[in-house]
Amino acid sequence: MIGIIVGALGRLVLPGRQHIGVLWTVLVGIAAAFLGAAIAAGLGVADSKGIDWIEWLLQIGLAVVGIAALTCVKSRR
């Protein structure tokens, strides 16, 4: 579920049209969620009282980078 949300928010933040499907968006979102959570835990900002905004921003930022990279790779084909 978190992968869908992170991937969708990543696509919304990224300007322009992305020529990738929903499945790729979800997969990038899942990867970004795991990697963002690991980075946040490493930085010590993953556990707070309430919403972990820094962790969310890391995850969405990684999703934006992943979707942009995947769009670039798929557009070259």
WOVENVEN-V715473 format. One record per residue. N is the residue number from 0. RES is the residue in one small letter. PSI is psi in radians with two decimals (999 if undefined). Layout:
BEGIN
{{N,RES,PSI} {N,RES,PSI}}
END
This chain:
BEGIN
{{0,m,-0.74} {1,i,-0.57} {2,g,-0.64} {3,i,-0.79} {4,i,-0.83} {5,v,-0.75} {6,g,-0.75} {7,a,-0.74} {8,l,-0.62} {9,g,-0.71} {10,r,-0.62} {11,l,-0.62} {12,v,-0.62} {13,l,2.16} {14,p,2.71} {15,g,-3.11} {16,r,2.38} {17,q,2.23} {18,h,1.00} {19,i,2.72} {20,g,3.10} {21,v,-0.68} {22,l,-0.77} {23,w,-0.66} {24,t,-0.77} {25,v,-0.78} {26,l,-0.73} {27,v,-0.69} {28,g,-0.71} {29,i,-0.81} {30,a,-0.74} {31,a,-0.63} {32,a,-0.80} {33,f,-0.82} {34,l,-0.72} {35,g,-0.67} {36,a,-0.68} {37,a,-0.73} {38,i,-0.76} {39,a,-0.69} {40,a,-0.69} {41,g,-0.58} {42,l,-0.20} {43,g,0.40} {44,v,0.22} {45,a,-0.43} {46,d,1.91} {47,s,3.00} {48,k,1.61} {49,g,-2.60} {50,i,2.31} {51,d,1.45} {52,w,-0.67} {53,i,-0.71} {54,e,-0.75} {55,w,-0.77} {56,l,-0.68} {57,l,-0.79} {58,q,-0.78} {59,i,-0.70} {60,g,-0.73} {61,l,-0.62} {62,a,-0.71} {63,v,-0.81} {64,v,-0.77} {65,g,-0.75} {66,i,-0.71} {67,a,-0.76} {68,a,-0.75} {69,l,-0.68} {70,t,-0.71} {71,c,-0.77} {72,v,-0.77} {73,k,-0.47} {74,s,-0.37} {75,r,-0.29} {76,r,999}}
END
